[in-house]
Every structure is written in C-alpha cells, then in structure tokens.
Amino acid sequence: IGMRRYLLLLIAAGSVWGQLPLGELPKGKVLLVAQPHHDDHTTDYGMGGVIARFMENGYTGYYVRGSNDEKDGANSYGRNDIINLKETREGVRILGMSDVISLNWRNDFMNPIPLNELREQLIFLIRKYKPDVVLGHNPWEHYQKNPDHRNVARALVEAYWLAGYDTVHPEHFLLGVKPWAARHFYGKGRLDWGLGQQSNVLMELNESQVAKKERAIAAHRNVYHNPNAKKTYQRLLAAEGKYLPELEGVSDDAASDLILHWWMNWNSRDIGKMGGVKYGEDLYYMDELYHLPGLKAYVKANAQVVK
C-alpha cells in the first residue's frame, strides 16, 4: 500500500503540479489548526513544517483533534484513543503549539454525525481563541475518501466564514465570547487520491522546521513505528541483489525511525521544487477578500503607495 501511494504521488507530481508562488506568513498572533485525526498536522500530506514556521515567528498555536482516533493503531478502541491523544500532545509540543482540544467524534464514523453541531463547535473555538489564521484540510480537494477529513474540512471552512457574524449562534455570547472573523485560511489537499482544487501557494521551510516536522510525526509511534520495516526492505532489496548500507548495523527500532525520516524529508524536498526552494509545503490560501475576486482585482490594480 505504501509503495502504491508513493507511485501515485509521483504521478500526480509529474502531471498536475507546476511552479507555485512562494507565500509569506501573514501578520498575526494566533493560529488555529483543526484536523480530524491525531497525526494530520504532520503526515506526508500534512502541514507540520508550516505550523513550525508560524510558531517560530511568534504565533501561539492550538490544535483541534476532531475524532477520538479509536481505530488508528493495533490496540483496543479505548487504548488507541488514550495513546493517540498523548502522542498528539507530544507531536504538537515539538512543533511549538500550546494545547490540544479534542472533540472526540467517532473515528471513521463521521458521515452520519450532524454537521451543524461540528460546525458550531468550531465556530465557538474560533471565537474563543481568536485566530488570525485558520489551517486545515481543503474541503474542495477531490477525491477525499476519508469521511472524517471531508466532514471536518467542510465544517471548518464554514465555521471560518460564519464565526464573525453576530447573528450566528448568538447563544455563544452568554459564555463571554464575541464574533470573530479570522483573516486567513490555509487548506491542505491530497492529490494522490484524485485531482481537485490545486494548491495556489508554496510555503518555504528551513532546516529547523523540517526537523521539527519529522520529529513530530515520529512522536506518533502507535501508528508509525514499524520495527519490521528494516527486514521488509532488506528482503525486497536482496531479491534484486542490492542493499542499503544505512540499514546495516542499526537496530530494528532505529531503522524504523530512519525510514520515516527518509520519506518525510524526501517529501519536503520534492514539494519544495514547485517553488524553486530546498524545502516546502503546498497549500490552498484564501484571504479576507477571497470571496470578492472583482474587488480584489480592482484593489490590486488601483491601490497606490502612500507618500
């Protein structure tokens, strides 16, 4: 399955990805990242490097875990939930974020949930934490086969839109929050699952941010630690009369970490090529005028520098 994903990713990269403009971090203080799962902040299609970049530039970050992750791992549902939440806290700590808020919807069972309730939770969290930037999955990526990704992404972008209206859930105001409109949204997609809305910006990463991204994903050992990986790769290579010197003389545990590092580092470098930089992550960006393209074009064409 892993090799199929890699091949699909390479095909997608070669056929639909072109050069992307480099994006700059918007000014602000607070980042809210809302994802369905414990590891979505820093998977190979995630945005761990960009999160680290925001944190290194003075932002305070909060991570919203939409599901309970009960099915992600080889343990019982309850134990998977406990372990994955613990590893989520460690992963986002490595990236520099401050807290994890877990909504605990059932993992992989989010199709039948009332989407308005999930959206309201996210609206409240936007109002509570007052983010300048919201980061999550792009709901217009196609095809996204994971129901948790689809539903959290859709609810998040609707919450991003609605949280600033005082006519939406005014009962929240009894709890001391006020309407809050985040100014920037970044969405991440998976083109290896089918072509949909493509990324429109590439965020450059430095060595520190890439290293934090790799350490953060490695913190999710319940899912990504695979001590059998070394023997598998050695067997496959031996069938071709080859071997990897780096895998010789290291323990199975160390080899698992090393293989994960190779994959994550390659991914950051491969995406960086789209912007002509060493490392990068591609995203779909919307600013506060994204829904008014005509006005945005007029301002860009007619705005003048104050003298």
Salt bridges, closest charged atoms under 4 A:
GLU24 OE1 - ARG53 NH2 3.98
ASP39 OD1 - HIS38 NE2 3.76
ASP40 OD2 - HIS37 ND1 3.07
ASP40 OD2 - HIS149 NE2 3.41
ASP44 OD2 - ARG5 NH2 2.53
GLU56 OE2 - LYS212 NZ 2.89
ASP69 OD2 - ARG65 NH1 3.04
GLU70 OE2 - LYS71 NZ 2.57
GLU70 OE2 - ARG106 NH2 2.67
ASP72 OD2 - HIS38 NE2 2.76
ASP81 OD1 - ARG65 NH2 2.86
GLU90 OE2 - ARG93 NH2 2.72
GLU120 OE2 - HIS169 ND1 3.64
GLU120 OE2 - HIS172 NE2 3.06
ASP148 OD2 - HIS37 NE2 2.83
GLU158 OE1 - ARG119 NH1 2.91
GLU158 OE2 - ARG154 NE 3.12
GLU171 OE2 - HIS169 ND1 2.83
ASP192 OD2 - ARG5 NE 3.91
ASP192 OD2 - ARG190 NH2 3.00
GLU207 OE2 - LYS278 NZ 2.80
GLU214 OE1 - HIS261 ND1 2.65
GLU240 OE1 - LYS242 NZ 3.66
ASP252 OD2 - LYS231 NZ 2.61
ASP253 OD1 - HIS225 NE2 2.83
ASP257 OD1 - ARG221 NH1 3.35
ASP257 OD1 - HIS225 ND1 3.86
ASP270 OD1 - LYS273 NZ 3.90
GLU281 OE2 - LYS213 NZ 2.62
ASP282 OD1 - LYS188 NZ 2.57
ASP287 OD2 - LYS296 NZ 3.02
GLU288 OE2 - ARG183 NH2 2.94
